[in-house]
Amino acid sequence: MMKRALWQGLVAGTAGGVVMTLGEKIEQAVTGRPDSHVPARVLQRLTGLPERPGTQPLPVNWLMHHGQAALLGVLRSVMAQAGLRGPVASAKFAVVRLTNDQILENATGVGAPPATWPRRELVVDVLHKAVYAFTTGLVADALAARGGPGPGQRHAALRPGRHSGVGPLPRGDAHGR
């Protein structure tokens, strides 16, 4: 399961990152909002790369932006492999994506807590991260579905809902073996 989750997650996360970036470019063309170079600044701080104030480190920005999208896609793929699929799972994943950004940005001193942001910037960020999360989820779910239901889905099929009298799947059945 983990091998599938790794490659499928990288594919799903990359697809989500590409769709998010396209959406950002369309939104920027309409609103006139400039590019954010926060991802580059975060990566520079995390890796010790030199910071050059006043320059726009585009290659570093793209590396962090798309690298983070691809890597986080692995988590969404693990969710899909386990049977956590669909829009509710993608909504949960959107929170993870936003939280990941905020931890890295705030821990490095590059960003500020979202509660301090102008509302418009906050709405734009949440919207773009939701586009990423739902696109990544669609791809991860479709790839995982090729392998059949996940362990959680098989468990739910025993008796729909959550019931104390329904024990776990037998160990050998948990991963469809």
C-alpha positions as CSV (number, residue, x, y, z in Angstrom):
1,M,0.0,0.0,0.0
2,M,2.7,2.5,0.9
3,K,4.6,2.1,-2.4
4,R,1.3,2.8,-4.3
5,A,0.6,5.7,-2.0
6,L,4.0,7.2,-2.6
7,W,4.0,7.3,-6.4
8,Q,0.2,8.0,-6.7
9,G,0.6,10.8,-4.1
10,L,3.4,12.4,-6.0
11,V,1.3,12.3,-9.1
12,A,-1.8,13.6,-7.4
13,G,0.0,16.3,-5.5
14,T,1.8,17.5,-8.7
15,A,-1.5,17.6,-10.5
16,G,-3.0,19.6,-7.6
17,G,-0.1,22.0,-7.6
18,V,-0.4,22.6,-11.4
19,V,-4.1,23.3,-11.2
20,M,-3.6,25.6,-8.2
21,T,-0.9,27.5,-10.0
22,L,-3.1,27.9,-13.1
23,G,-5.9,29.2,-10.9
24,E,-3.5,31.6,-9.1
25,K,-2.3,33.0,-12.5
26,I,-5.9,33.5,-13.7
27,E,-6.8,35.2,-10.4
28,Q,-3.7,37.4,-10.5
29,A,-4.5,38.5,-14.0
30,V,-8.0,39.6,-12.9
31,T,-7.1,41.1,-9.5
32,G,-3.6,42.5,-10.3
33,R,-2.2,40.7,-7.2
34,P,1.6,40.2,-7.5
35,D,3.4,36.9,-7.2
36,S,4.2,35.8,-3.6
37,H,7.7,34.8,-2.9
38,V,7.0,33.5,0.5
39,P,7.6,29.9,-0.6
40,A,11.1,30.8,-1.7
41,R,11.9,32.7,1.5
42,V,10.7,29.7,3.6
43,L,12.9,27.3,1.6
44,Q,15.9,29.6,1.9
45,R,15.4,29.7,5.7
46,L,14.8,26.0,6.0
47,T,17.9,25.0,4.0
48,G,20.3,27.8,4.9
49,L,20.4,29.1,1.3
50,P,21.5,32.7,1.1
51,E,18.7,35.3,1.2
52,R,18.9,38.2,-1.3
53,P,16.5,40.9,-0.3
54,G,15.1,42.8,-3.3
55,T,15.5,39.8,-5.7
56,Q,12.8,37.5,-6.7
57,P,14.2,33.9,-6.4
58,L,11.8,32.4,-8.9
59,P,13.5,28.9,-9.3
60,V,13.6,28.5,-5.5
61,N,10.0,29.7,-5.3
62,W,8.8,27.1,-7.9
63,L,10.9,24.3,-6.2
64,M,9.2,25.0,-2.8
65,H,5.7,25.6,-4.3
66,H,5.6,22.5,-6.4
67,G,7.8,20.3,-4.2
68,Q,5.5,21.0,-1.2
69,A,2.5,20.2,-3.4
70,A,3.9,16.9,-4.6
71,L,5.1,15.8,-1.1
72,L,1.8,16.6,0.6
73,G,0.0,14.7,-2.1
74,V,1.5,11.6,-0.6
75,L,-0.5,12.1,2.6
76,R,-3.7,12.5,0.6
77,S,-2.9,9.3,-1.3
78,V,-2.4,7.5,2.0
79,M,-5.8,8.8,3.0
80,A,-7.3,7.4,-0.3
81,Q,-5.5,4.1,0.1
82,A,-6.9,3.7,3.6
83,G,-10.4,4.4,2.3
84,L,-10.8,8.0,3.2
85,R,-12.0,9.3,-0.1
86,G,-14.3,11.9,-1.6
87,P,-15.1,15.6,-0.9
88,V,-15.1,15.2,2.9
89,A,-11.6,13.7,2.9
90,S,-10.5,16.5,0.5
91,A,-11.9,19.1,2.8
92,K,-10.0,17.6,5.7
93,F,-6.9,17.6,3.6
94,A,-7.3,21.3,2.7
95,V,-7.0,22.1,6.4
96,V,-3.7,20.0,6.5
97,R,-2.4,21.9,3.5
98,L,-3.2,25.3,5.0
99,T,-1.7,24.2,8.4
100,N,1.5,23.0,6.7
101,D,2.0,26.3,5.1
102,Q,1.4,28.2,8.3
103,I,3.7,26.1,10.4
104,L,6.6,26.5,8.0
105,E,6.0,30.2,7.3
106,N,5.6,31.2,10.9
107,A,8.3,28.9,12.3
108,T,10.8,30.5,9.9
109,G,9.7,34.0,10.6
110,V,8.8,34.5,7.0
111,G,5.0,34.7,7.5
112,A,2.5,36.0,10.1
113,P,-0.5,34.2,11.6
114,P,-3.5,34.3,9.2
115,A,-5.6,36.1,11.8
116,T,-3.4,39.1,11.2
117,W,-3.8,39.1,7.4
118,P,-6.1,41.4,5.4
119,R,-9.4,39.4,4.8
120,R,-9.0,39.5,1.1
121,E,-5.6,37.8,1.2
122,L,-6.9,35.2,3.6
123,V,-9.8,34.4,1.3
124,V,-7.6,34.1,-1.7
125,D,-5.1,31.8,0.1
126,V,-7.9,29.5,1.4
127,L,-9.5,29.4,-2.1
128,H,-6.3,28.4,-3.8
129,K,-5.4,25.8,-1.2
130,A,-8.9,24.4,-1.5
131,V,-8.4,24.1,-5.3
132,Y,-5.2,22.2,-4.6
133,A,-6.7,19.9,-2.0
134,F,-9.8,19.0,-4.1
135,T,-7.8,18.5,-7.3
136,T,-5.2,16.4,-5.4
137,G,-8.1,14.4,-3.8
138,L,-9.8,13.7,-7.1
139,V,-6.6,12.3,-8.6
140,A,-5.6,10.4,-5.5
141,D,-9.1,8.9,-5.1
142,A,-9.2,7.9,-8.7
143,L,-5.8,6.2,-8.6
144,A,-6.6,4.4,-5.3
145,A,-10.0,3.2,-6.5
146,R,-8.2,1.2,-9.2
147,G,-7.0,-1.0,-6.3
148,G,-10.5,-1.5,-4.9
149,P,-11.9,-0.3,-1.6
150,G,-9.6,0.6,1.2
151,P,-9.5,-1.1,4.6
152,G,-11.8,1.5,6.1
153,Q,-14.3,1.1,3.3
154,R,-14.2,-2.7,3.7
155,H,-14.8,-2.4,7.4
156,A,-17.7,0.0,6.8
157,A,-19.3,-2.6,4.4
158,L,-19.6,-5.0,7.3
159,R,-22.3,-2.8,8.9
160,P,-22.7,0.8,7.8
161,G,-22.0,3.4,10.5
162,R,-19.9,3.1,13.6
163,H,-21.0,0.3,16.0
164,S,-19.3,-1.0,19.1
165,G,-20.2,-4.6,18.2
166,V,-18.4,-4.6,14.9
167,G,-14.8,-5.6,15.5
168,P,-11.9,-4.9,13.2
169,L,-11.3,-6.6,9.9
170,P,-9.2,-9.8,10.2
171,R,-5.5,-8.7,9.8
172,G,-5.1,-10.5,6.4
173,D,-8.2,-8.8,5.0
174,A,-7.2,-5.2,6.0
175,H,-5.2,-4.6,2.8
176,G,-7.3,-6.8,0.5
177,R,-5.0,-9.9,0.5
